[in-house]
Amino acid sequence: MKAAAWLRRYAAHPDPATAAANLVALVVAGNGPFYPLYVLALIGWDRAGAWLTMLASPVFFLVPAISRQCPRAGRAALPLIGIANSVWCASLLGCASGVGLFLFPCIVLAALVFRADERWLALLLIGFGIGSLTLLTEVPFSGLMVVSLDGVAALARLNAISVATLTGFVALTLINVLRARKLSPSP
């Protein structure tokens, strides 16, 4: 119970969009160590390189700390870390694994967590996400780990379902923030 209370306090922020970004970051950080287990179960337990996919988990965990210092930087860090992690995992598992699909929730986050006066930052991060997706689709590489065709297909299914789940979670987390923005009077 104490750990859950501490995590709630750690994610809390007076700005609802920043608090939502913090929550998403902590959920991603908490799931990061499990992803290699799913990968290993699908492609074989002898692939130690799969553990490298969780290197970004501690960085995601730092997003609320960054947000305390500068809310805008914390909100920007979340999609930026996600984009870097997606490209990193694609370099490990190959583009055909579908891990590049994780760029979609990064793009959605970049579009939704910034205020109107921060639109330039949203557009910059959206562009970075789209550019990374373009790179992964136009210059597809096989990845550092050798994965069988059946393994790649299984990873693509896992990643598609994971991306859909994460995107749904992001939407549900941010829907109240968006509704509150719509109801609040414009400055």
Rosetta constraint file for C-alpha pairs under 8 A:
AtomPair CA 1 CA 5 HARMONIC 6.29 0.50
AtomPair CA 2 CA 6 HARMONIC 6.07 0.50
AtomPair CA 3 CA 7 HARMONIC 6.13 0.50
AtomPair CA 4 CA 8 HARMONIC 6.20 0.50
AtomPair CA 5 CA 9 HARMONIC 6.28 0.50
AtomPair CA 6 CA 10 HARMONIC 6.01 0.50
AtomPair CA 7 CA 11 HARMONIC 6.08 0.50
AtomPair CA 8 CA 12 HARMONIC 6.06 0.50
AtomPair CA 10 CA 64 HARMONIC 6.48 0.50
AtomPair CA 10 CA 65 HARMONIC 7.79 0.50
AtomPair CA 11 CA 19 HARMONIC 5.94 0.50
AtomPair CA 11 CA 22 HARMONIC 5.07 0.50
AtomPair CA 11 CA 23 HARMONIC 5.63 0.50
AtomPair CA 11 CA 26 HARMONIC 7.56 0.50
AtomPair CA 11 CA 64 HARMONIC 5.68 0.50
AtomPair CA 12 CA 19 HARMONIC 5.26 0.50
AtomPair CA 12 CA 22 HARMONIC 7.44 0.50
AtomPair CA 13 CA 18 HARMONIC 6.29 0.50
AtomPair CA 13 CA 19 HARMONIC 4.78 0.50
AtomPair CA 13 CA 68 HARMONIC 7.61 0.50
AtomPair CA 14 CA 18 HARMONIC 7.83 0.50
AtomPair CA 14 CA 19 HARMONIC 7.15 0.50
AtomPair CA 15 CA 19 HARMONIC 6.20 0.50
AtomPair CA 15 CA 71 HARMONIC 8.00 0.50
AtomPair CA 16 CA 20 HARMONIC 6.08 0.50
AtomPair CA 16 CA 177 HARMONIC 6.03 0.50
AtomPair CA 17 CA 21 HARMONIC 6.17 0.50
AtomPair CA 17 CA 75 HARMONIC 7.86 0.50
AtomPair CA 17 CA 113 HARMONIC 5.44 0.50
AtomPair CA 17 CA 114 HARMONIC 7.43 0.50
AtomPair CA 17 CA 174 HARMONIC 7.10 0.50
AtomPair CA 17 CA 177 HARMONIC 6.01 0.50
AtomPair CA 18 CA 22 HARMONIC 6.07 0.50
AtomPair CA 18 CA 67 HARMONIC 6.97 0.50
AtomPair CA 18 CA 71 HARMONIC 6.17 0.50
AtomPair CA 18 CA 72 HARMONIC 7.83 0.50
AtomPair CA 18 CA 74 HARMONIC 7.19 0.50
AtomPair CA 18 CA 75 HARMONIC 5.91 0.50
AtomPair CA 18 CA 113 HARMONIC 7.20 0.50
AtomPair CA 19 CA 23 HARMONIC 6.22 0.50
AtomPair CA 20 CA 24 HARMONIC 6.28 0.50
AtomPair CA 20 CA 173 HARMONIC 6.06 0.50
AtomPair CA 20 CA 174 HARMONIC 6.29 0.50
AtomPair CA 20 CA 177 HARMONIC 7.96 0.50
AtomPair CA 21 CA 25 HARMONIC 6.09 0.50
AtomPair CA 21 CA 74 HARMONIC 7.81 0.50
AtomPair CA 21 CA 75 HARMONIC 5.98 0.50
AtomPair CA 21 CA 78 HARMONIC 6.89 0.50
AtomPair CA 21 CA 113 HARMONIC 7.10 0.50
AtomPair CA 22 CA 26 HARMONIC 6.24 0.50
AtomPair CA 22 CA 63 HARMONIC 6.18 0.50
AtomPair CA 22 CA 64 HARMONIC 5.12 0.50
AtomPair CA 22 CA 67 HARMONIC 7.69 0.50
AtomPair CA 22 CA 74 HARMONIC 7.79 0.50
AtomPair CA 22 CA 75 HARMONIC 7.81 0.50
AtomPair CA 23 CA 27 HARMONIC 6.23 0.50
AtomPair CA 24 CA 28 HARMONIC 6.17 0.50
AtomPair CA 24 CA 169 HARMONIC 7.99 0.50
AtomPair CA 24 CA 170 HARMONIC 6.79 0.50
AtomPair CA 24 CA 173 HARMONIC 7.74 0.50
AtomPair CA 25 CA 29 HARMONIC 6.02 0.50
AtomPair CA 25 CA 60 HARMONIC 5.27 0.50
AtomPair CA 25 CA 61 HARMONIC 6.35 0.50
AtomPair CA 25 CA 63 HARMONIC 6.41 0.50
AtomPair CA 25 CA 64 HARMONIC 7.81 0.50
AtomPair CA 25 CA 78 HARMONIC 6.34 0.50
AtomPair CA 26 CA 30 HARMONIC 5.97 0.50
AtomPair CA 26 CA 60 HARMONIC 6.59 0.50
AtomPair CA 26 CA 61 HARMONIC 5.55 0.50
AtomPair CA 26 CA 63 HARMONIC 7.99 0.50
AtomPair CA 27 CA 31 HARMONIC 6.20 0.50
AtomPair CA 28 CA 32 HARMONIC 6.02 0.50
AtomPair CA 28 CA 57 HARMONIC 7.23 0.50
AtomPair CA 28 CA 60 HARMONIC 6.93 0.50
AtomPair CA 29 CA 33 HARMONIC 7.72 0.50
AtomPair CA 29 CA 56 HARMONIC 7.69 0.50
AtomPair CA 29 CA 57 HARMONIC 4.40 0.50
AtomPair CA 29 CA 58 HARMONIC 6.54 0.50
AtomPair CA 29 CA 59 HARMONIC 7.79 0.50
AtomPair CA 29 CA 60 HARMONIC 5.24 0.50
AtomPair CA 29 CA 61 HARMONIC 5.47 0.50
AtomPair CA 30 CA 57 HARMONIC 7.22 0.50
AtomPair CA 31 CA 35 HARMONIC 6.66 0.50
AtomPair CA 32 CA 36 HARMONIC 7.77 0.50
AtomPair CA 32 CA 53 HARMONIC 7.76 0.50
AtomPair CA 32 CA 54 HARMONIC 5.18 0.50
AtomPair CA 32 CA 56 HARMONIC 7.67 0.50
AtomPair CA 32 CA 57 HARMONIC 5.36 0.50
AtomPair CA 33 CA 37 HARMONIC 7.67 0.50
AtomPair CA 33 CA 54 HARMONIC 5.57 0.50
AtomPair CA 33 CA 57 HARMONIC 7.17 0.50
AtomPair CA 34 CA 38 HARMONIC 6.65 0.50
AtomPair CA 35 CA 39 HARMONIC 6.28 0.50
AtomPair CA 35 CA 53 HARMONIC 7.43 0.50
AtomPair CA 35 CA 54 HARMONIC 7.19 0.50
AtomPair CA 36 CA 40 HARMONIC 5.96 0.50
AtomPair CA 36 CA 50 HARMONIC 5.22 0.50
AtomPair CA 36 CA 51 HARMONIC 5.30 0.50
AtomPair CA 36 CA 52 HARMONIC 7.90 0.50
AtomPair CA 36 CA 53 HARMONIC 6.42 0.50
AtomPair CA 36 CA 54 HARMONIC 6.99 0.50
AtomPair CA 37 CA 41 HARMONIC 6.06 0.50
AtomPair CA 38 CA 42 HARMONIC 6.32 0.50
AtomPair CA 39 CA 43 HARMONIC 6.07 0.50
AtomPair CA 39 CA 44 HARMONIC 7.86 0.50
AtomPair CA 39 CA 50 HARMONIC 6.68 0.50
AtomPair CA 39 CA 155 HARMONIC 6.88 0.50
AtomPair CA 40 CA 44 HARMONIC 5.01 0.50
AtomPair CA 40 CA 45 HARMONIC 4.87 0.50
AtomPair CA 40 CA 46 HARMONIC 7.59 0.50
AtomPair CA 40 CA 47 HARMONIC 6.62 0.50
AtomPair CA 40 CA 50 HARMONIC 6.72 0.50
AtomPair CA 41 CA 45 HARMONIC 6.34 0.50
AtomPair CA 42 CA 151 HARMONIC 6.16 0.50
AtomPair CA 42 CA 154 HARMONIC 6.41 0.50
AtomPair CA 42 CA 155 HARMONIC 6.99 0.50
AtomPair CA 43 CA 47 HARMONIC 7.67 0.50
AtomPair CA 43 CA 147 HARMONIC 6.73 0.50
AtomPair CA 43 CA 148 HARMONIC 7.53 0.50
AtomPair CA 43 CA 151 HARMONIC 4.89 0.50
AtomPair CA 43 CA 152 HARMONIC 7.84 0.50
AtomPair CA 43 CA 154 HARMONIC 7.93 0.50
AtomPair CA 43 CA 155 HARMONIC 7.97 0.50
AtomPair CA 47 CA 145 HARMONIC 7.77 0.50
AtomPair CA 49 CA 53 HARMONIC 7.85 0.50
AtomPair CA 49 CA 92 HARMONIC 7.72 0.50
AtomPair CA 49 CA 145 HARMONIC 6.89 0.50
AtomPair CA 50 CA 92 HARMONIC 7.79 0.50
AtomPair CA 51 CA 55 HARMONIC 7.81 0.50
AtomPair CA 53 CA 85 HARMONIC 7.89 0.50
AtomPair CA 53 CA 88 HARMONIC 7.63 0.50
AtomPair CA 53 CA 89 HARMONIC 5.62 0.50
AtomPair CA 53 CA 92 HARMONIC 7.61 0.50
AtomPair CA 55 CA 59 HARMONIC 7.97 0.50
AtomPair CA 56 CA 60 HARMONIC 6.27 0.50
AtomPair CA 56 CA 81 HARMONIC 7.39 0.50
AtomPair CA 56 CA 85 HARMONIC 6.23 0.50
AtomPair CA 57 CA 61 HARMONIC 6.30 0.50
AtomPair CA 58 CA 62 HARMONIC 6.54 0.50
AtomPair CA 59 CA 63 HARMONIC 7.04 0.50
AtomPair CA 59 CA 81 HARMONIC 7.42 0.50
AtomPair CA 60 CA 78 HARMONIC 6.89 0.50
AtomPair CA 60 CA 81 HARMONIC 6.94 0.50
AtomPair CA 62 CA 66 HARMONIC 6.31 0.50
AtomPair CA 63 CA 67 HARMONIC 6.09 0.50
AtomPair CA 63 CA 74 HARMONIC 5.39 0.50
AtomPair CA 63 CA 75 HARMONIC 7.80 0.50
AtomPair CA 63 CA 77 HARMONIC 6.56 0.50
AtomPair CA 63 CA 78 HARMONIC 6.57 0.50
AtomPair CA 64 CA 68 HARMONIC 6.29 0.50
AtomPair CA 64 CA 74 HARMONIC 6.60 0.50
AtomPair CA 65 CA 69 HARMONIC 6.85 0.50
AtomPair CA 65 CA 74 HARMONIC 7.77 0.50
AtomPair CA 66 CA 70 HARMONIC 6.19 0.50
AtomPair CA 66 CA 71 HARMONIC 7.23 0.50
AtomPair CA 66 CA 73 HARMONIC 6.63 0.50
AtomPair CA 66 CA 74 HARMONIC 4.97 0.50
AtomPair CA 67 CA 71 HARMONIC 4.17 0.50
AtomPair CA 67 CA 72 HARMONIC 7.02 0.50
AtomPair CA 67 CA 73 HARMONIC 6.37 0.50
AtomPair CA 67 CA 74 HARMONIC 4.05 0.50
AtomPair CA 67 CA 75 HARMONIC 6.94 0.50
AtomPair CA 68 CA 74 HARMONIC 7.76 0.50
AtomPair CA 70 CA 74 HARMONIC 6.33 0.50
AtomPair CA 71 CA 75 HARMONIC 6.19 0.50
AtomPair CA 72 CA 76 HARMONIC 6.11 0.50
AtomPair CA 72 CA 114 HARMONIC 7.73 0.50
AtomPair CA 73 CA 77 HARMONIC 5.86 0.50
AtomPair CA 74 CA 78 HARMONIC 6.59 0.50
AtomPair CA 75 CA 79 HARMONIC 7.60 0.50
AtomPair CA 75 CA 113 HARMONIC 6.49 0.50
AtomPair CA 75 CA 114 HARMONIC 7.38 0.50
AtomPair CA 76 CA 80 HARMONIC 6.25 0.50
AtomPair CA 76 CA 110 HARMONIC 7.22 0.50
AtomPair CA 76 CA 121 HARMONIC 7.70 0.50
AtomPair CA 76 CA 125 HARMONIC 7.70 0.50
AtomPair CA 77 CA 81 HARMONIC 5.79 0.50
AtomPair CA 78 CA 82 HARMONIC 6.18 0.50
AtomPair CA 78 CA 106 HARMONIC 7.79 0.50
AtomPair CA 78 CA 109 HARMONIC 7.93 0.50
AtomPair CA 79 CA 83 HARMONIC 6.01 0.50
AtomPair CA 79 CA 106 HARMONIC 4.65 0.50
AtomPair CA 79 CA 107 HARMONIC 7.02 0.50
AtomPair CA 79 CA 109 HARMONIC 6.20 0.50
AtomPair CA 79 CA 110 HARMONIC 5.94 0.50
AtomPair CA 79 CA 125 HARMONIC 7.27 0.50
AtomPair CA 80 CA 84 HARMONIC 6.26 0.50
AtomPair CA 80 CA 106 HARMONIC 7.58 0.50
AtomPair CA 80 CA 125 HARMONIC 7.01 0.50
AtomPair CA 81 CA 85 HARMONIC 5.98 0.50
AtomPair CA 82 CA 86 HARMONIC 6.03 0.50
AtomPair CA 82 CA 102 HARMONIC 7.60 0.50
AtomPair CA 82 CA 103 HARMONIC 7.16 0.50
AtomPair CA 82 CA 106 HARMONIC 5.96 0.50
AtomPair CA 83 CA 87 HARMONIC 6.34 0.50
AtomPair CA 83 CA 102 HARMONIC 7.76 0.50
AtomPair CA 83 CA 103 HARMONIC 5.83 0.50
AtomPair CA 83 CA 106 HARMONIC 6.35 0.50
AtomPair CA 83 CA 128 HARMONIC 7.95 0.50
AtomPair CA 83 CA 129 HARMONIC 6.14 0.50
AtomPair CA 83 CA 132 HARMONIC 7.42 0.50
AtomPair CA 84 CA 88 HARMONIC 6.09 0.50
AtomPair CA 85 CA 89 HARMONIC 6.03 0.50
AtomPair CA 86 CA 90 HARMONIC 6.11 0.50
AtomPair CA 86 CA 99 HARMONIC 6.31 0.50
AtomPair CA 86 CA 100 HARMONIC 5.61 0.50
AtomPair CA 86 CA 101 HARMONIC 7.97 0.50
AtomPair CA 86 CA 102 HARMONIC 6.02 0.50
AtomPair CA 86 CA 103 HARMONIC 6.40 0.50
AtomPair CA 87 CA 91 HARMONIC 6.21 0.50
AtomPair CA 87 CA 100 HARMONIC 6.66 0.50
AtomPair CA 87 CA 132 HARMONIC 7.17 0.50
AtomPair CA 87 CA 136 HARMONIC 7.62 0.50
AtomPair CA 88 CA 92 HARMONIC 6.48 0.50
AtomPair CA 89 CA 93 HARMONIC 5.98 0.50
AtomPair CA 89 CA 94 HARMONIC 7.69 0.50
AtomPair CA 89 CA 99 HARMONIC 6.64 0.50
AtomPair CA 89 CA 100 HARMONIC 8.00 0.50
AtomPair CA 90 CA 94 HARMONIC 4.78 0.50
AtomPair CA 90 CA 95 HARMONIC 5.25 0.50
AtomPair CA 90 CA 97 HARMONIC 7.41 0.50
AtomPair CA 90 CA 98 HARMONIC 7.89 0.50
AtomPair CA 90 CA 99 HARMONIC 5.75 0.50
AtomPair CA 90 CA 100 HARMONIC 6.16 0.50
AtomPair CA 90 CA 136 HARMONIC 7.77 0.50
AtomPair CA 90 CA 143 HARMONIC 6.54 0.50
AtomPair CA 91 CA 95 HARMONIC 7.38 0.50
AtomPair CA 91 CA 141 HARMONIC 7.27 0.50
AtomPair CA 91 CA 142 HARMONIC 7.62 0.50
AtomPair CA 91 CA 143 HARMONIC 4.73 0.50
AtomPair CA 91 CA 144 HARMONIC 6.26 0.50
AtomPair CA 92 CA 143 HARMONIC 4.70 0.50
AtomPair CA 92 CA 144 HARMONIC 4.76 0.50
AtomPair CA 92 CA 145 HARMONIC 5.70 0.50
AtomPair CA 93 CA 97 HARMONIC 6.19 0.50
AtomPair CA 93 CA 99 HARMONIC 7.74 0.50
AtomPair CA 93 CA 142 HARMONIC 7.09 0.50
AtomPair CA 93 CA 143 HARMONIC 4.83 0.50
AtomPair CA 93 CA 144 HARMONIC 6.55 0.50
AtomPair CA 93 CA 145 HARMONIC 5.77 0.50
AtomPair CA 93 CA 146 HARMONIC 7.75 0.50
AtomPair CA 93 CA 147 HARMONIC 7.37 0.50
AtomPair CA 94 CA 99 HARMONIC 7.95 0.50
AtomPair CA 94 CA 140 HARMONIC 7.51 0.50
AtomPair CA 94 CA 141 HARMONIC 5.62 0.50
AtomPair CA 94 CA 142 HARMONIC 4.24 0.50
AtomPair CA 94 CA 143 HARMONIC 3.77 0.50
AtomPair CA 94 CA 144 HARMONIC 7.27 0.50
AtomPair CA 94 CA 145 HARMONIC 7.69 0.50
AtomPair CA 95 CA 99 HARMONIC 6.73 0.50
AtomPair CA 95 CA 100 HARMONIC 6.52 0.50
AtomPair CA 95 CA 136 HARMONIC 6.24 0.50
AtomPair CA 95 CA 137 HARMONIC 7.37 0.50
AtomPair CA 95 CA 140 HARMONIC 5.58 0.50
AtomPair CA 95 CA 141 HARMONIC 5.89 0.50
AtomPair CA 95 CA 142 HARMONIC 6.36 0.50
AtomPair CA 95 CA 143 HARMONIC 7.15 0.50
AtomPair CA 96 CA 140 HARMONIC 7.68 0.50
AtomPair CA 96 CA 142 HARMONIC 7.29 0.50
AtomPair CA 96 CA 152 HARMONIC 6.37 0.50
AtomPair CA 96 CA 153 HARMONIC 7.80 0.50
AtomPair CA 96 CA 156 HARMONIC 6.94 0.50
AtomPair CA 97 CA 152 HARMONIC 4.94 0.50
AtomPair CA 97 CA 153 HARMONIC 6.70 0.50
AtomPair CA 97 CA 154 HARMONIC 7.91 0.50
AtomPair CA 97 CA 155 HARMONIC 5.16 0.50
AtomPair CA 97 CA 156 HARMONIC 4.56 0.50
AtomPair CA 97 CA 159 HARMONIC 7.47 0.50
AtomPair CA 98 CA 155 HARMONIC 6.91 0.50
AtomPair CA 98 CA 156 HARMONIC 4.51 0.50
AtomPair CA 98 CA 157 HARMONIC 7.78 0.50
AtomPair CA 98 CA 159 HARMONIC 5.82 0.50
AtomPair CA 98 CA 160 HARMONIC 6.80 0.50
AtomPair CA 99 CA 155 HARMONIC 7.93 0.50
AtomPair CA 99 CA 156 HARMONIC 7.09 0.50
AtomPair CA 99 CA 159 HARMONIC 5.74 0.50
AtomPair CA 100 CA 133 HARMONIC 6.59 0.50
AtomPair CA 100 CA 136 HARMONIC 6.86 0.50
AtomPair CA 101 CA 159 HARMONIC 7.17 0.50
AtomPair CA 101 CA 160 HARMONIC 6.91 0.50
AtomPair CA 101 CA 163 HARMONIC 6.50 0.50
AtomPair CA 102 CA 106 HARMONIC 6.78 0.50
AtomPair CA 102 CA 159 HARMONIC 7.70 0.50
AtomPair CA 102 CA 163 HARMONIC 5.63 0.50
AtomPair CA 103 CA 107 HARMONIC 6.18 0.50
AtomPair CA 103 CA 129 HARMONIC 6.03 0.50
AtomPair CA 103 CA 130 HARMONIC 7.77 0.50
AtomPair CA 103 CA 132 HARMONIC 7.83 0.50
AtomPair CA 103 CA 133 HARMONIC 6.70 0.50
AtomPair CA 104 CA 108 HARMONIC 6.24 0.50
AtomPair CA 104 CA 129 HARMONIC 7.78 0.50
AtomPair CA 104 CA 163 HARMONIC 7.65 0.50
AtomPair CA 104 CA 167 HARMONIC 7.67 0.50
AtomPair CA 105 CA 109 HARMONIC 6.00 0.50
AtomPair CA 105 CA 163 HARMONIC 7.05 0.50
AtomPair CA 105 CA 166 HARMONIC 6.83 0.50
AtomPair CA 105 CA 167 HARMONIC 5.13 0.50
AtomPair CA 105 CA 170 HARMONIC 7.33 0.50
AtomPair CA 106 CA 110 HARMONIC 6.16 0.50
AtomPair CA 106 CA 126 HARMONIC 7.98 0.50
AtomPair CA 106 CA 129 HARMONIC 6.88 0.50
AtomPair CA 107 CA 111 HARMONIC 6.20 0.50
AtomPair CA 107 CA 125 HARMONIC 7.25 0.50
AtomPair CA 107 CA 126 HARMONIC 5.15 0.50
AtomPair CA 107 CA 129 HARMONIC 5.80 0.50
AtomPair CA 107 CA 130 HARMONIC 7.49 0.50
AtomPair CA 108 CA 112 HARMONIC 6.23 0.50
AtomPair CA 108 CA 167 HARMONIC 7.73 0.50
AtomPair CA 109 CA 113 HARMONIC 5.87 0.50
AtomPair CA 109 CA 170 HARMONIC 7.22 0.50
AtomPair CA 110 CA 114 HARMONIC 7.11 0.50
AtomPair CA 110 CA 122 HARMONIC 5.14 0.50
AtomPair CA 110 CA 123 HARMONIC 7.67 0.50
AtomPair CA 110 CA 125 HARMONIC 5.90 0.50
AtomPair CA 110 CA 126 HARMONIC 5.86 0.50
AtomPair CA 111 CA 122 HARMONIC 5.51 0.50
AtomPair CA 111 CA 123 HARMONIC 7.36 0.50
AtomPair CA 111 CA 126 HARMONIC 6.73 0.50
AtomPair CA 112 CA 122 HARMONIC 7.95 0.50
AtomPair CA 112 CA 174 HARMONIC 7.49 0.50
AtomPair CA 112 CA 178 HARMONIC 7.84 0.50
AtomPair CA 113 CA 174 HARMONIC 7.80 0.50
AtomPair CA 114 CA 118 HARMONIC 5.66 0.50
AtomPair CA 114 CA 119 HARMONIC 6.62 0.50
AtomPair CA 114 CA 121 HARMONIC 7.70 0.50
AtomPair CA 114 CA 122 HARMONIC 6.31 0.50
AtomPair CA 115 CA 119 HARMONIC 6.64 0.50
AtomPair CA 118 CA 122 HARMONIC 6.60 0.50
AtomPair CA 119 CA 123 HARMONIC 6.09 0.50
AtomPair CA 120 CA 124 HARMONIC 6.12 0.50
AtomPair CA 121 CA 125 HARMONIC 6.21 0.50
AtomPair CA 122 CA 126 HARMONIC 5.99 0.50
AtomPair CA 123 CA 127 HARMONIC 5.95 0.50
AtomPair CA 124 CA 128 HARMONIC 6.19 0.50
AtomPair CA 125 CA 129 HARMONIC 6.11 0.50
AtomPair CA 126 CA 130 HARMONIC 6.13 0.50
AtomPair CA 127 CA 131 HARMONIC 5.84 0.50
AtomPair CA 128 CA 132 HARMONIC 6.07 0.50
AtomPair CA 129 CA 133 HARMONIC 6.19 0.50
AtomPair CA 130 CA 134 HARMONIC 6.06 0.50
AtomPair CA 131 CA 135 HARMONIC 6.17 0.50
AtomPair CA 132 CA 136 HARMONIC 6.25 0.50
AtomPair CA 133 CA 137 HARMONIC 6.19 0.50
AtomPair CA 134 CA 138 HARMONIC 5.78 0.50
AtomPair CA 135 CA 139 HARMONIC 5.53 0.50
AtomPair CA 135 CA 140 HARMONIC 7.54 0.50
AtomPair CA 136 CA 140 HARMONIC 5.30 0.50
AtomPair CA 136 CA 141 HARMONIC 7.66 0.50
AtomPair CA 142 CA 146 HARMONIC 7.77 0.50
AtomPair CA 147 CA 151 HARMONIC 5.80 0.50
AtomPair CA 147 CA 152 HARMONIC 6.16 0.50
AtomPair CA 148 CA 152 HARMONIC 6.15 0.50
AtomPair CA 149 CA 153 HARMONIC 6.20 0.50
AtomPair CA 150 CA 154 HARMONIC 6.19 0.50
AtomPair CA 151 CA 155 HARMONIC 6.11 0.50
AtomPair CA 152 CA 156 HARMONIC 6.09 0.50
AtomPair CA 153 CA 157 HARMONIC 6.37 0.50
AtomPair CA 154 CA 158 HARMONIC 6.24 0.50
AtomPair CA 155 CA 159 HARMONIC 5.96 0.50
AtomPair CA 156 CA 160 HARMONIC 6.03 0.50
AtomPair CA 157 CA 161 HARMONIC 6.30 0.50
AtomPair CA 158 CA 162 HARMONIC 6.07 0.50
AtomPair CA 159 CA 163 HARMONIC 5.90 0.50
AtomPair CA 160 CA 164 HARMONIC 6.23 0.50
AtomPair CA 161 CA 165 HARMONIC 6.17 0.50
AtomPair CA 162 CA 166 HARMONIC 6.06 0.50
AtomPair CA 163 CA 167 HARMONIC 5.92 0.50
AtomPair CA 164 CA 168 HARMONIC 6.11 0.50
AtomPair CA 165 CA 169 HARMONIC 6.18 0.50
AtomPair CA 166 CA 170 HARMONIC 6.11 0.50
AtomPair CA 167 CA 171 HARMONIC 6.16 0.50
AtomPair CA 168 CA 172 HARMONIC 6.12 0.50
AtomPair CA 169 CA 173 HARMONIC 5.98 0.50
AtomPair CA 170 CA 174 HARMONIC 6.08 0.50
AtomPair CA 171 CA 175 HARMONIC 5.79 0.50
AtomPair CA 172 CA 176 HARMONIC 7.72 0.50
AtomPair CA 173 CA 177 HARMONIC 7.89 0.50
AtomPair CA 174 CA 178 HARMONIC 6.24 0.50
AtomPair CA 175 CA 179 HARMONIC 6.15 0.50
AtomPair CA 176 CA 180 HARMONIC 6.03 0.50
AtomPair CA 177 CA 181 HARMONIC 6.24 0.50
AtomPair CA 178 CA 182 HARMONIC 6.26 0.50
AtomPair CA 179 CA 183 HARMONIC 6.26 0.50
AtomPair CA 180 CA 184 HARMONIC 6.03 0.50
